């Protein structure tokens, strides 16, 4: 995969991360299914960020 | 047949060593801050040692920080992570633990992020080993508190394999499942692989006729001779596969901390995923680092684990670490050979005997079906006995075994032959040392 494409994916992942975090805060505790599944999506996003080295890019 | 090299996450697996060190430093710094802030155990330990995360200015500075030992885990981590936890207990989604045969069990608690990390590291390991989407894996590691079963299960499903979650035991049924499902991958302890082949031969089924292409032994040392033996038993090379050992432990995360690629399986070695586990090799007596390629104790620091990160954990494995360049890539990740375990060392008449040295010798001798090391200390004159199970006992074989073992261990055993099928077989971790006191 080209550097340019990776850069684009990283930018989209940052947006995805923000979106999932926003959804988690919005659903609160009312619908456990939504909260737990969104948290699982967040765990997957967290690993992808590790894999792409995004966790250390801002440090 | 040449295997095609594939990567689960090529961007990180093909990172340069320099880039990897930069990544390690940033993650290490962050992890030290995390444990200092949230783990009462590490805050206390760091204060006693007079260090803070600010003292880490380079990777080598990690040596200023104190070691963590198995006793620390037994005393301060049981049952749910205790003083080691860096998250609220409500964030934990799972636990694994050791059997506790030598004391209180050692626990491994996981957050959702830890499970995701483990799943991906197992997937990375399996792909590095040559496992692919569409493979049928019979997983004969124990499911339950032991990490082997679920670790392989998570990773293989993520890769896209069909997993048969057999666990260990019911070996005759397992053999039938290998045949019926046309399993292409077998994961279990190496001892159990040998036993499975033995049961097949007794049933009149040739293990070489199975569809197996890859085996993933682990949870015990897998020296080069054992790799060759398993390859031959199941005819793996003919199908373009081989025997790729997996490394891990409950304390690390489970299996998936390291894996052999096709390029290094013949070394009886694996590559360690040091973007998530920072490694040091030290002299077990002095705690000082040893040089590349020298034997020493493996020390691990979690760089990304969340629930219970460990800093400078003494793994008790005696290893040799080196960096080599191969056609399988991943050159930034160290190649590690296990030479033995500190805990397994047998003290006999002033000599240290590593059971793995004996295992390596006996794996080369086809007449040996099984063996047991007996140290008899019941009388003032201690005895070192090697029970050898073979259908072909002879004085020449006894002499050969005694001499080769003496050359490797500096202690000459008394070789006693026993008939086939008399020594114990193992579905889980093998226990071939008996101490009589």
HADDOCK unambig.tbl for C-alpha pairs under 7 A between the chains (distance, minus, plus):
assign (segid A and resid 43 and name CA) (segid B and resid 112 and name CA) 6.23 0.50 0.50
assign (segid A and resid 43 and name CA) (segid B and resid 113 and name CA) 4.85 0.50 0.50
assign (segid A and resid 43 and name CA) (segid B and resid 116 and name CA) 6.31 0.50 0.50
assign (segid A and resid 44 and name CA) (segid B and resid 116 and name CA) 6.29 0.50 0.50
assign (segid A and resid 47 and name CA) (segid B and resid 116 and name CA) 6.67 0.50 0.50
assign (segid A and resid 47 and name CA) (segid B and resid 117 and name CA) 6.06 0.50 0.50
assign (segid A and resid 51 and name CA) (segid B and resid 12 and name CA) 6.30 0.50 0.50
assign (segid A and resid 52 and name CA) (segid B and resid 12 and name CA) 6.87 0.50 0.50
assign (segid A and resid 56 and name CA) (segid B and resid 23 and name CA) 6.92 0.50 0.50
assign (segid A and resid 56 and name CA) (segid B and resid 26 and name CA) 6.35 0.50 0.50
